[in-house]
């Protein structure tokens, strides 16, 4: 049996393009059980504020942990964690805390994502992502031997100002995602 768990960002829920299409791919690739998490944080703007970021992580992590508490991951042959933004930190922390051997897809990871070890992961980031110092995230990814795909002028949603270019980026991301499934 195969399970895929989707960890959204704060403002990027599981029905937005990256998580929606990767969920469809997971289903096509035989993941029988699909779990989409949903959590809320109303602590205001956290970007650039280490203390608020930590606070948001703790609140969101607790919600994710509660949502996943009934799942016995040991019953699955394959486990996939797909995450976006702060969700990449939550997924990584959860996998490490519960010693879950899983494949991870990290969409727009933050530097804190790499506070946790990744044995089987791939990452995607845009060069115009205001949530990250791109070179720092690339270096951390490289240090953990996590392949990272970088998209020119793409923001935190892996989008640019050009809609057709966004569709090309999305297609490329999904092709690379499917290769990992």
N, C-alpha and C positions, 0 to 999 in steps of 0.2 A: 504494500500500500504506500501511496505517496501523498504527502501533505504540503501545501504551499500556504505560508502565512504572509499577509501584506501589512506592513507597518507604515502608515501615512505620515506626512508632515503635519504641522499645526494647521496651515491653511491649504494644504494639498491633500484632499481626501482620496479615497480609493476609487472614485469614479472619474478622476481626472486622467488625462491621456496616458501618462507613463504607467500608472498602476492599473488602469482599466485594460490596456492592451497587453501588458505583461501577464495579467490575470487570465486573459483569453488564451494567450500562448501556453501558460501553465496547464490549462484545461486541455488544450490540444495535445500536449505532451504527456497526458496521462495522470496528472495530479488529480486524484479522485476527490480529495478533500481540500476545499479552499476556505481559508479563514481571513476575513477582512476586518482589521481592527478599526476602531473609531475611538478617539479620545478628545477631550476638550481642555483647553487652557485659556484662562481669561486674564492672565497677568500682564497684558499689554505688550508693548514692543520690547523684545528681548535681544535683538541684534546688537552686538557689540558690548553687551553687559554680561560679564562673566557670572555674576551672582544670580541675575534673573535667568540666565541660561541654565544654570545648575538647578535652580528652583523649578523651572519648566520641565527639565529632564526628570526630576524626582516625581513630580505630579503625574506626568504622562507615563513614566515607567510603571508606576503603581497601578495605573488604569490598565495598561497592557498586561501586566502580570496577573491582575485579577481576571481579565478576559481569557487568558490562556490557562488558568489554574485547573480547568477540568480536562485538559488535553494530556493524554499519556503519549508523549513523543516516542517512547521506546517501542511502540507497536508499529511504527512506520519504517519502511525500508529506505525511503528517501524523504528528506526534509529540505524545503526551500524557504528561505526568508527573503522577501523582496521588500525593500524599504526606500523611503524618500526623506531627505533632509534630516530633521531631528529623529525621524523613525530609524535612520541608519544607526544612530547611537543606541536607541532603545533595543533594536534587534540584536546588535552586537553584544550589548551588556547582558541581555536575556540569554543568548546562546552561551556566553561564557559562564554566567552564574549557574545555569542548569546543565552545563557540559553537553550541549546539544551539538552533535556533529551534523552540520547543515551546509548547503551551498547558499551563498548570499549574493544577491544583486543589490548594489548600493547606488541608488540614484541621488546625485548631488550630495555626497557625504560631507560632513563637517569635520573639522580637525579632531574633535572629541571622539569621533567614530573610531579613530585609530588608537584610542586609549585601551582598546580591546583587541586581542589577537584575531586574525582572520586566516584560516587555513585554506578555504575554498571560496574565494570571492572575486567579484569583478566590480569596477566602479565607473561611473559616468559623471562628467562635470562640464560646465561651460566656462569659457574664459571671462565672461562678464557676470559671473555669479557674485552678487554683493555680500553673500553670507560667508564667503571663504576667501582666504588668500590662496589663490590657485596653486602657486608654486609650492606652498607649504603642504597642501593636501596631496599634490602629486608626489612630493618627496616622502611623505608619510606612507602613501600607498606603495610606492616603490620599495621602501624599507620593509614592508610586510609582504612583498612580492604579490601585491594585488594589482592586476592589470587595470589601468585607468584610461578610459577613452575621453578625450577632451574635444569640445566643440567650440569653434571660433565664434565669438560674439554672442554666445548663448547665455541666457540668464539662469536664475535658480530653478526655473521650470524647463530648462534646456530649450528655450525659445529665443528667437530674435525678433526684429520688427517685421520680418518678411514671412508671411503665412506659408507660402509654398516652400520656402527654405525650412520652416518649422516642420512641415510634413516630411521633407527629406531627412531631417535630423531624427524625427520620431521613427521613421522607417529604419534608418541605420541603427538606432538604439535597439529597436525590436529585433532586427536581424541578429545583432550581437547578443542580445538577451536570449534568444531562442537557441543559439549555439551553446549556451551555458546550461540549458535545461535537460 
